Amino acid sequence: MRGWWVRTTPQFLQTRHPRRFFSSPSRVETVAVPCASSGHVTLSLHNVSRADPSRPLLIYLPPFFHLGSGSGSGPVLPAFLEPYPTAVINYRWPESSPDQNASAAPRQAYGGPKAASPLHWPTPLHDTLFGYSWIADNLSPPGSGRRDIYVYGSYLGASLAASLALTECYPHQRMAIRGLVAYNGIYNWTMFLPDHPIHKSRGLKPLSREALETPGSMFHYLKQQMPALFRSPANLFDPFASSSLLFHNPGLLIPDDFYPSSLPSSFQRAVDELSLHPLDPDNADSTTPPPSPPRKGYLAFPPRQSTLRIPETLLLHESPPPIPRPTTARRRIRTAKKGPVSGEHSFKMQAMELAGLMRRSVEKLELKERAKWDPDFEDWDDEVHGRVQVADVGSADAEAELGTRCQGLVAEWLEGRAGTRGGQTGA
């Protein structure tokens, strides 16, 4: 993000931060990285100081904010990351507790009365940026050596990991992100908004769509936490929160609220009209049509003049719940399509949309440019689908992380790129 985001980033994000180790239990070192006037973000460094500085480094973004991360105890490291030197960015992004009501959520989002700044978006983005800047500045190899970085995140951490990897993959830099692994991420938060086209399905009834957001599921939980996580619907449209929006515009207007009004649509329109012209009798009988949403259009990402590259990516998602099928003879036959059909909002659809956009970028921008100087290159499809892979890992794990079998899948993917040499340590 530093290189691509520099035009809109304050200068203090470029500052080199000194090391501040204040504990090192069992090969885990903890670093407090200042975040300007917003306190500090804590990094947990696993097997980093003893590893050869040229070995690949893993960055882990946990699934959720860990309440104890600021005191030196962080989230448990997934088993498939243990062979590698790993830096955990303990970003601050607290969601409300399950028993909190809507009025209490803002207090939790602001981190309590002693918080120096609100902890909702964009605080987790800033924490991730400051953490990554410290890692790049302090863990780079000496001299002209190179070091590869791979990023893994799940749930909220997957959203942050995707935007970080997409905006920090510079192949020609000595130390930069080369690959991304993400599990059950939300890559387009605007899909949760009621006016998003995904909710205007031609083939699914409301019952079918609601079945995919079963109360108690992690997917439904994230939807319910949007007000605490983002505070304003406008924040959902930030491409660093919704990384799919790096590749296309949202195609809908920013709403005033996260959820649809419970009022009838005709009554809601009348209320909106009165709020616009409360004391103007000339407009009493007139109706102003609502503005039309902008047409969805693709964006050129990475920018054509940038040295950014789409990273090698593995997007993992749980299997969506089965959709209730109509039993009457009038049920419609749906034709087979690649990926989920319209209306089936799930972790699968989130992964499929982002993967499709990344693959399109590789094909339309990168390989099209390569064809100009390498006319004999023919492995387009292998390059596109090999660069960006998607895998269904079955039912969700109760611990919000990958099960043993799926961890083996990630370990194999990492082994093919980072190698087990990432676990070797120096004296």
C-alpha positions as CSV (number, residue, x, y, z in Angstrom):
1,M,0.0,0.0,0.0
2,R,2.8,2.4,0.7
3,G,4.0,2.7,-2.9
4,W,0.6,2.9,-4.5
5,W,-1.1,4.8,-1.7
6,V,1.6,7.5,-1.3
7,R,-0.4,10.2,-2.9
8,T,-3.1,10.2,-0.3
9,T,-1.0,9.0,2.7
10,P,0.3,11.5,5.3
11,Q,4.0,11.7,5.6
12,F,4.1,10.1,9.0
13,L,3.1,6.8,7.4
14,Q,6.5,6.7,5.7
15,T,8.4,7.1,9.0
16,R,10.9,4.4,10.0
17,H,10.0,3.2,13.5
18,P,12.7,2.0,15.9
19,R,12.4,-1.5,17.5
20,R,10.7,-1.5,20.9
21,F,10.8,-5.1,22.2
22,F,9.2,-5.3,25.6
23,S,8.8,-9.1,26.0
24,S,10.1,-12.2,24.3
25,P,8.5,-15.3,25.8
26,S,9.4,-18.6,24.1
27,R,10.7,-17.2,20.8
28,V,7.8,-14.7,20.5
29,E,8.8,-11.0,20.6
30,T,6.4,-8.2,20.9
31,V,6.8,-4.8,19.3
32,A,4.7,-1.7,19.9
33,V,4.6,0.4,16.7
34,P,3.4,4.0,17.2
35,C,0.4,5.0,15.0
36,A,0.8,8.8,15.2
37,S,-2.0,10.1,17.5
38,S,-3.9,6.8,17.5
39,G,-1.9,4.9,20.1
40,H,0.1,2.0,18.8
41,V,-0.4,-1.4,17.1
42,T,1.2,-4.5,18.5
43,L,3.2,-6.9,16.4
44,S,3.9,-10.5,17.6
45,L,7.0,-11.8,16.0
46,H,7.2,-15.7,16.0
47,N,10.7,-17.2,15.2
48,V,11.7,-14.0,13.5
49,S,14.9,-12.9,15.3
50,R,16.5,-16.4,14.9
51,A,15.6,-16.8,11.2
52,D,17.9,-16.0,8.3
53,P,16.8,-12.5,7.2
54,S,16.6,-13.8,3.6
55,R,14.1,-16.5,4.4
56,P,10.4,-15.9,3.3
57,L,8.4,-14.1,6.0
58,L,4.7,-14.7,6.8
59,I,2.3,-12.0,7.9
60,Y,-0.7,-13.1,9.8
61,L,-3.8,-11.0,10.2
62,P,-6.1,-12.7,12.8
63,P,-9.8,-13.3,12.2
64,F,-10.9,-10.8,14.8
65,F,-9.6,-8.2,17.2
66,H,-7.9,-9.9,20.2
67,L,-8.6,-8.2,23.5
68,G,-5.3,-9.4,25.0
69,S,-3.0,-8.5,22.1
70,G,-2.0,-5.2,23.5
71,S,-0.8,-6.8,26.8
72,G,1.6,-9.2,25.1
73,S,-0.7,-12.2,24.7
74,G,-1.9,-12.5,21.1
75,P,-4.0,-14.9,19.1
76,V,-2.9,-18.5,18.6
77,L,-0.8,-19.0,15.5
78,P,-2.3,-21.5,13.0
79,A,-0.3,-24.7,12.8
80,F,0.6,-24.3,9.1
81,L,2.4,-21.0,9.9
82,E,4.6,-22.4,12.7
83,P,7.4,-23.6,10.4
84,Y,7.9,-20.0,9.1
85,P,9.1,-16.8,10.7
86,T,5.8,-15.0,11.1
87,A,4.8,-11.5,12.1
88,V,1.3,-11.1,13.5
89,I,-0.3,-7.6,13.0
90,N,-2.7,-7.3,16.0
91,Y,-4.9,-4.7,14.4
92,R,-7.6,-3.0,16.5
93,W,-11.1,-3.5,15.1
94,P,-13.5,-4.5,17.9
95,E,-16.9,-5.7,17.0
96,S,-19.8,-5.4,19.5
97,S,-20.4,-8.3,21.9
98,P,-23.3,-10.7,21.0
99,D,-25.4,-9.4,24.0
100,Q,-24.8,-5.7,23.2
101,N,-27.7,-3.8,21.7
102,A,-27.4,-1.2,18.9
103,S,-27.0,1.7,21.3
104,A,-24.1,0.0,23.0
105,A,-22.2,-0.9,19.9
106,P,-20.8,2.6,19.2
107,R,-19.2,2.6,22.7
108,Q,-17.5,-0.7,22.0
109,A,-16.5,0.5,18.6
110,Y,-14.8,3.5,20.2
111,G,-12.9,1.2,22.5
112,G,-14.4,2.6,25.8
113,P,-14.0,5.9,27.6
114,K,-10.2,5.8,27.7
115,A,-9.7,5.3,24.0
116,A,-7.8,8.1,22.3
117,S,-9.5,7.6,19.0
118,P,-12.3,5.5,17.6
119,L,-11.4,2.0,16.7
120,H,-13.9,1.5,13.9
121,W,-12.8,1.8,10.2
122,P,-10.3,3.1,9.1
123,T,-8.3,2.4,12.3
124,P,-7.7,-1.2,11.4
125,L,-6.4,-0.1,8.0
126,H,-4.0,2.4,9.6
127,D,-2.8,-0.3,12.0
128,T,-2.1,-2.7,9.2
129,L,-0.3,0.0,7.2
130,F,1.9,1.1,10.2
131,G,2.6,-2.6,11.0
132,Y,3.6,-3.4,7.5
133,S,5.8,-0.3,7.2
134,W,7.6,-1.4,10.4
135,I,8.1,-4.9,9.0
136,A,9.4,-3.7,5.7
137,D,11.8,-1.3,7.3
138,N,13.1,-3.5,10.1
139,L,13.0,-7.1,8.8
140,S,14.4,-6.5,5.4
141,P,17.7,-8.4,4.5
142,P,21.0,-6.6,4.5
143,G,22.6,-5.2,1.4
144,S,20.9,-6.1,-1.8
145,G,19.3,-9.3,-0.6
146,R,15.7,-10.2,-1.4
147,R,13.0,-11.4,1.0
148,D,9.5,-12.6,0.0
149,I,6.5,-11.9,2.1
150,Y,3.3,-14.0,2.1
151,V,0.1,-12.8,3.8
152,Y,-2.6,-15.0,5.5
153,G,-5.8,-13.8,7.0
154,S,-9.3,-15.0,7.8
155,Y,-12.7,-13.3,8.3
156,L,-11.9,-9.6,9.1
157,G,-8.2,-10.4,8.8
158,A,-8.9,-11.7,5.3
159,S,-10.4,-8.4,4.2
160,L,-7.3,-6.6,5.4
161,A,-5.0,-9.2,4.0
162,A,-6.5,-8.9,0.5
163,S,-6.2,-5.1,0.3
164,L,-2.7,-5.2,1.7
165,A,-1.5,-7.9,-0.8
166,L,-3.2,-6.2,-3.8
167,T,-1.5,-2.9,-3.1
168,E,1.9,-4.1,-1.9
169,C,2.9,-6.7,-4.5
170,Y,5.9,-5.2,-6.2
171,P,7.9,-7.9,-7.9
172,H,11.0,-5.7,-8.4
173,Q,11.3,-4.6,-4.8
174,R,13.8,-6.4,-2.6
175,M,11.2,-7.1,0.0
176,A,7.5,-7.1,-0.8
177,I,4.4,-9.2,-0.8
178,R,4.5,-12.1,-3.3
179,G,1.4,-14.1,-2.3
180,L,-1.9,-14.1,-0.4
181,V,-3.9,-16.8,1.3
182,A,-7.4,-15.7,2.6
183,Y,-10.2,-17.7,4.3
184,N,-13.8,-16.7,4.5
185,G,-13.1,-13.0,3.8
186,I,-15.5,-10.2,2.9
187,Y,-14.0,-8.5,-0.1
188,N,-17.1,-6.4,-1.0
189,W,-19.0,-5.2,2.0
190,T,-21.4,-3.2,-0.2
191,M,-23.0,-6.6,-1.1
192,F,-24.7,-6.5,2.3
193,L,-26.6,-3.3,1.5
194,P,-30.2,-3.9,0.6
195,D,-29.9,-2.0,-2.7
196,H,-27.1,-4.1,-4.1
197,P,-28.0,-5.9,-7.3
198,I,-27.3,-9.2,-5.7
199,H,-30.5,-8.9,-3.7
200,K,-32.5,-8.5,-6.9
201,S,-32.4,-12.1,-8.0
202,R,-34.6,-13.4,-10.8
203,G,-34.5,-17.0,-9.7
204,L,-34.5,-16.9,-5.9
205,K,-37.2,-16.0,-3.4
206,P,-36.4,-14.0,-0.3
207,L,-36.6,-17.2,1.7
208,S,-33.7,-18.6,-0.2
209,R,-31.6,-15.6,0.3
210,E,-32.3,-15.5,4.1
211,A,-31.3,-19.2,4.4
212,L,-27.8,-18.2,3.4
213,E,-27.6,-15.8,6.3
214,T,-28.7,-18.1,9.0
215,P,-28.6,-16.5,12.5
216,G,-25.7,-17.8,14.4
217,S,-23.5,-18.3,11.3
218,M,-20.3,-16.3,11.0
219,F,-21.6,-14.8,7.7
220,H,-24.7,-13.5,9.4
221,Y,-22.6,-12.3,12.4
222,L,-20.4,-10.1,10.2
223,K,-23.4,-8.6,8.6
224,Q,-24.9,-7.7,12.0
225,Q,-21.6,-6.1,13.1
226,M,-21.3,-3.7,10.2
227,P,-22.5,-0.6,12.2
228,A,-19.9,-1.3,15.0
229,L,-17.1,-2.0,12.5
230,F,-17.7,0.8,10.1
231,R,-20.0,3.4,11.8
232,S,-21.1,4.8,8.4
233,P,-22.3,3.0,5.2
234,A,-19.9,5.3,3.3
235,N,-17.0,3.4,4.8
236,L,-18.1,0.2,3.1
237,F,-17.3,1.8,-0.3
238,D,-13.6,2.3,0.7
239,P,-11.7,0.0,-1.7
240,F,-9.2,-0.8,1.1
241,A,-12.2,-2.3,3.0
242,S,-13.9,-3.8,0.0
243,S,-10.9,-4.8,-2.2
244,S,-13.2,-5.8,-5.1
245,L,-13.8,-2.1,-5.6
246,L,-10.2,-1.7,-6.6
247,F,-11.4,-3.4,-9.9
248,H,-14.9,-1.9,-10.4
249,N,-17.1,0.9,-9.2
250,P,-19.8,-0.2,-6.7
251,G,-22.7,0.4,-9.1
252,L,-25.0,1.7,-6.3
253,L,-25.5,4.9,-4.3
254,I,-24.3,5.3,-0.8
255,P,-27.3,4.8,1.5
256,D,-28.1,6.7,4.7
257,D,-28.3,3.5,6.7
258,F,-27.0,0.0,6.8
259,Y,-30.4,-1.7,6.8
260,P,-33.6,-1.1,4.9
261,S,-36.3,0.9,6.5
262,S,-39.2,-0.9,8.1
263,L,-41.7,1.7,6.7
264,P,-43.6,0.9,3.5
265,S,-41.8,2.2,0.4
266,S,-44.5,4.7,-0.5
267,F,-44.6,6.1,3.0
268,Q,-40.8,6.3,3.1
269,R,-40.7,8.2,-0.1
270,A,-43.2,10.7,1.3
271,V,-41.1,11.1,4.5
272,D,-38.0,11.7,2.3
273,E,-39.8,14.3,0.2
274,L,-41.0,16.2,3.3
275,S,-37.5,16.2,4.7
276,L,-36.2,17.8,1.5
277,H,-39.0,20.4,1.3
278,P,-40.5,20.7,4.8
279,L,-42.0,24.2,4.4
280,D,-42.3,24.6,0.7
281,P,-46.0,24.5,-0.4
282,D,-45.0,24.7,-4.1
283,N,-43.5,21.2,-3.8
284,A,-46.3,19.7,-1.8
285,D,-47.7,17.9,-4.9
286,S,-44.5,17.4,-6.8
287,T,-42.4,14.2,-6.7
288,T,-38.7,14.2,-7.4
289,P,-37.5,10.9,-8.7
290,P,-34.7,9.4,-6.8
291,P,-31.2,9.6,-8.4
292,S,-30.4,6.6,-10.5
293,P,-27.5,4.4,-9.3
294,P,-24.3,4.7,-11.3
295,R,-23.7,2.0,-13.9
296,K,-21.2,-0.6,-12.8
297,G,-17.9,-0.2,-14.7
298,Y,-14.5,-1.9,-14.6
299,L,-11.4,0.0,-13.4
300,A,-7.9,-0.6,-14.6
301,F,-6.1,-2.1,-11.6
302,P,-3.2,-2.3,-11.1
303,P,-2.8,1.2,-12.7
304,R,-1.2,0.9,-16.1
305,Q,1.8,3.0,-15.1
306,S,2.3,1.1,-11.8
307,T,4.8,-1.7,-11.1
308,L,2.2,-3.4,-9.0
309,R,1.3,-7.0,-9.9
310,I,-1.6,-9.3,-9.0
311,P,-0.1,-11.6,-6.3
312,E,-0.3,-15.4,-6.3
313,T,-3.5,-16.0,-4.5
314,L,-5.4,-18.8,-2.8
315,L,-8.9,-17.8,-1.7
316,L,-10.5,-20.4,0.6
317,H,-14.2,-20.4,1.6
318,E,-16.6,-22.6,3.4
319,S,-19.4,-24.4,1.6
320,P,-22.6,-22.2,1.5
321,P,-25.7,-23.7,3.2
322,P,-28.1,-25.6,0.9
323,I,-30.8,-23.4,-0.6
324,P,-34.4,-24.5,-0.1
325,R,-35.8,-25.7,-3.4
326,P,-39.4,-25.2,-4.4
327,T,-41.3,-28.5,-4.4
328,T,-44.1,-27.4,-6.8
329,A,-44.3,-28.4,-10.4
330,R,-43.8,-24.7,-11.3
331,R,-40.3,-24.5,-10.0
332,R,-37.8,-22.9,-12.4
333,I,-34.9,-24.8,-13.9
334,R,-31.7,-22.9,-13.4
335,T,-29.0,-23.3,-16.0
336,A,-25.6,-24.2,-14.8
337,K,-23.2,-21.2,-14.4
338,K,-19.7,-20.7,-13.3
339,G,-19.7,-19.7,-9.6
340,P,-22.8,-18.8,-7.5
341,V,-25.9,-17.5,-9.1
342,S,-27.3,-14.0,-8.4
343,G,-28.8,-13.7,-5.0
344,E,-26.7,-16.5,-3.3
345,H,-24.7,-14.1,-1.1
346,S,-22.1,-16.1,0.8
347,F,-18.4,-16.4,1.5
348,K,-18.3,-18.4,-1.7
349,M,-19.7,-15.5,-3.7
350,Q,-17.3,-13.1,-2.1
351,A,-14.3,-15.3,-3.0
352,M,-15.6,-15.9,-6.6
353,E,-16.2,-12.3,-7.3
354,L,-12.7,-11.2,-6.2
355,A,-11.1,-14.1,-7.9
356,G,-12.9,-13.3,-11.2
357,L,-11.8,-9.7,-11.0
358,M,-8.2,-10.6,-10.3
359,R,-8.1,-13.1,-13.1
360,R,-9.7,-10.6,-15.5
361,S,-6.9,-8.1,-14.5
362,V,-4.2,-10.6,-15.2
363,E,-5.6,-11.5,-18.6
364,K,-6.7,-8.0,-19.8
365,L,-3.8,-6.0,-18.5
366,E,-0.8,-8.0,-17.6
367,L,-0.9,-10.8,-20.2
368,K,-2.1,-8.6,-22.9
369,E,0.9,-6.4,-22.4
370,R,3.2,-9.4,-22.3
371,A,1.9,-10.6,-25.7
372,K,3.4,-7.4,-27.2
373,W,6.9,-8.6,-26.5
374,D,6.4,-12.3,-26.1
375,P,4.1,-13.4,-29.0
376,D,5.0,-17.1,-28.5
377,F,3.4,-17.1,-25.0
378,E,0.4,-19.5,-25.1
379,D,-0.3,-20.6,-21.5
380,W,-2.7,-17.8,-20.8
381,D,-5.4,-19.9,-19.1
382,D,-2.8,-21.8,-16.9
383,E,-1.2,-18.5,-15.9
384,V,-4.5,-16.9,-15.1
385,H,-6.0,-19.7,-13.0
386,G,-2.7,-20.8,-11.6
387,R,-2.0,-17.3,-10.3
388,V,-5.5,-16.9,-8.6
389,Q,-6.9,-20.1,-7.1
390,V,-10.2,-20.7,-5.3
391,A,-11.0,-23.7,-3.1
392,D,-14.1,-24.8,-1.2
393,V,-13.0,-26.3,2.1
394,G,-16.3,-27.7,3.2
395,S,-18.2,-26.8,6.4
396,A,-16.9,-24.1,8.7
397,D,-14.7,-24.8,11.7
398,A,-16.1,-23.9,15.1
399,E,-12.8,-22.2,16.0
400,A,-13.1,-19.7,13.1
401,E,-10.0,-21.2,11.5
402,L,-9.2,-23.9,9.0
403,G,-9.5,-27.6,10.0
404,T,-6.6,-30.0,9.9
405,R,-7.2,-31.2,6.3
406,C,-7.5,-27.7,5.0
407,Q,-4.4,-26.5,6.9
408,G,-2.6,-29.2,4.9
409,L,-3.8,-27.6,1.7
410,V,-2.5,-24.2,2.7
411,A,0.8,-25.7,3.9
412,E,1.2,-27.4,0.5
413,W,0.5,-24.1,-1.3
414,L,3.0,-22.3,0.9
415,E,5.6,-25.0,0.5
416,G,5.4,-24.7,-3.3
417,R,6.3,-21.0,-3.0
418,A,8.0,-20.2,0.3
419,G,9.4,-23.7,0.9
420,T,10.2,-25.3,4.2
421,R,13.4,-23.3,4.3
422,G,11.3,-20.6,5.9
423,G,11.4,-22.6,9.1
424,Q,15.2,-22.8,9.3
425,T,16.8,-20.6,11.9
426,G,20.2,-19.1,12.4
427,A,22.4,-19.4,15.4
